[in-house]
Amino acid sequence: LWKEHQIRMAERIAALDTGMPRPDIASHDRFALRAVPALMFAVALGYSFSNGGGSPADAFRPAPLAASTNPDLRIDAWLTPPSYTGRAPIFLTGRDTAPAAAGDTASNTASVPQNSGLTVRVTGGEGEEAVVFTPKSGGEPLTLITEEARKSAEEASKQAQGNSPTPEGQQAKPQAPVSEPQTAQTVPPRSYAFNVDESGELTVNGQTWTFDVIPDRPPEIAFDGQPKRSVNGALEIGFRGKDDYGIREAHALIEPVGPVDPAATPLYPAPEYRLDLPRQNRGQEVKALTSRSLVEHPLAGKRVRITLIAKDGAGQTGRSPAHEMVMPGRGFSEPLAAAVAEQRQVFALDTRQVPRAIELNDALAIRPDETIPNLGHFLATRSARERMKIARNEEQLKDAADYLWEIALGIEDGDLSAAERRLRDAQRNLSDALEKGAGDQEIAALMKELREAMQQFMNELAQRMQNAPPGQQNMQAQNVIRQRDLQNMMDQIENLARSGNRDAAKEMLSQMQRMMNNLQAGRPQRGQQGQQQQNSQMRQQIDKLGQIMQEQQRLMDQTFKLDQALRDRMQRGDPDPQSGEQGEQQQGQNGQPGQQGQPGQQGQQAQRGQQGQQGQGQNGQGGEQNTDQMTAEQLREALKNLRAQQEGLGKQLGELQQALKGMGMDPGQGFGEAQSEMGSAGKALGDGQGEQAVEGQGNALNALRQGAQSMMQQMMQAMQQG
């Protein structure tokens, strides 16, 4: 029976039902708090699908600064790159401020040079906007304050503590300005300023701009060859340099080498050696050569270490590897002059050595009849001794040192040293004026001083050569550049400076300085007698070139005046016949002397127009009156008559090139271009096209100047090799 019961129950188990669940939570949660998590989950799920929804990762990020958008605000923002970059300002207002799409990082990114100035101007609103700059490197966000608040804080700091204002470029601590609430109508415009020196992100009123800062690399500079001594003792340094925005200035640091007493007190600071830089050197490697005389410095003749230092517009510096050499000094052929210069050098390097310098001076007076036969030289050296003895301060010691140097130069060269010094100062002043972009009036005054100094130097040099023995005069004459050559170079320097081509003027001035260095202050040069004939031929060709350039300049002036008169005549019409007849009579009177006074003119020119133009060279008023009375046809005929002169100049230039080739010199590309431009100008004159002729004549003059520079360089090389 029991077994039968078990079988029946086993069959009915499969049909059993568990029934409805009956939880007993209510007995444990009497306040129904179990519904709160479910409600929060439902709310969060619904908010995640809205525009203001975030992501689960937001729970692990710091709360961002509130960036509200106020439609009443007007924002003007721009970036101003540093002036030395030469870049235009970048206006941010109106640029795309939306977040960049995936893979597009440049849609709202502005590339700016380092140290650019950021300016934000806000108008309207209640003055509660936040201007925040967030560095890309991950630093703390910087909340900018208005310029007005910054100035007020600086003034308050001055009054409270008496400290100096915040240094330029340093931002105040991130804090919002404290001000009383104001209405939108009373809040004035606000300005924010910031120096962008690193990449980052700017946020203003919900708008965002990203800055990618272009780093400013320091300049590079190096020696271009070994520094060397020029013929007259000047130090010549060739160098090359490069900077992404251009080298602002460069100089050579000269330091003594060897054991130096730490307690030594030099009388003079280290010598200053400024390197001449082209005005345009941005982003490209530049090469230049500078020659400066440091023979007056006490370190002359001592071993020194030279390091080139370049500085860019941002104040960054670059240095070259150091080079050691003996600094060029003044060589003295007179033993007495060398002894006096040694006394000066002894105490100029260390003022504690004044007693030793006095002892050296006393040694010269042991047998003055043998060592100092000239009474004037003896009195000068004894006077210098007394100056050294009574000197008590630095100014008096410098006065004694300068006096000793003047005595040494006077014994060696007489009065020529003063002329050399004046000429060197005039060249340096003109070079400095061209470097800083001085006005035309200042350039004209400095050119006048240079001409006067050159005249004094050449006069004293000529007198010195006349007093030399006959055997030395011939040798000295070969190394002297004639005054006419130097005058032509100074004329070209002044013309280039007036026309605005300051770089070419500086280059020609440097060439003239090197030519004067090679002159060697009138001393005899050995081994040059064999070159006498060749140098004489060179000077003749230089004279011919100068005449060609002068004639080309005069011809261009004539062409320009005739062309302007012709244009005026075409607009206003021809003058009345009666005035024309009077003009022709006066033209013949004024034109004839001018025609006779111009040697080398090409044939007979038309009486109307050409004579008037030639006469203008003698009396300009007559030429102007003649032009005013000429008809359009007469002016056009006068232009055509200038063709013969232009073709004659081209022929003379061709003969000059052939002569240079015969002397073994390369005429260069400049003369070839000049001859081609002369041909074009002559053709334009034949067609009566004054404007085209003036353009060709101007190009011919520029090419002639380039050819003249090449010719001068070849002549200098020939003199150095001789």
Protein Blocks (a to p, Z undefined) as FASTA:
>chain_A
ZZmmmmmmmmmmmmpcebjaddfklmmmmnopmmmmmmmmmmmmmmmmmmkbccfklmmp
ccdddddddfkbccdddddddfklopacddfehpafbdcdehiaklmcccddehiacddd
deejjhlaccddddfkopacdddddfklmmmmmmmmmmmnopacddehiacddddddddd
ddfklmccdddddddfbdcdddeehiacddddddddddddddedjadddfkopacddddd
ddfkopfbdcdddddedjddfkbccfbdcddddddddfblghiacdddddddfklpmkgo
iacddddddddfkopacddddddddddddddfblklmmmmmmmmmmmmomklmmmmmmmm
mmmmmmmmlmmmblklmmmmmmmmmmmmmpcbfklmmmmmmmmmmmmmmmmnommlmmmm
mmmmmmmmmmmmmmnopafklmmmmmmmmmmmmmmmmmmmmmmmmmpcfklmmmmmmmpc
cfklmmmmmmmmmmmmmnopamlmmmmmmmmmmmmmmnonopacehilmmmmmmmmmmmm
mmmmmmmmmmmmmmmmmmmmmmmmmmmmmmnopadfklmmmmmmmmmmmmmmmmmmmghi
ahjadfbhjlmmmmmmmmmmlmmmmmmmpcfklmmmmmmmmmmmmmmmmmmmmmmmmmmm
mnopaebjmlmmmmmmmmmmmmmmmnopaklmmmmmmmmmmmmmmmmmmmmmmmmmmmmm
ZZ
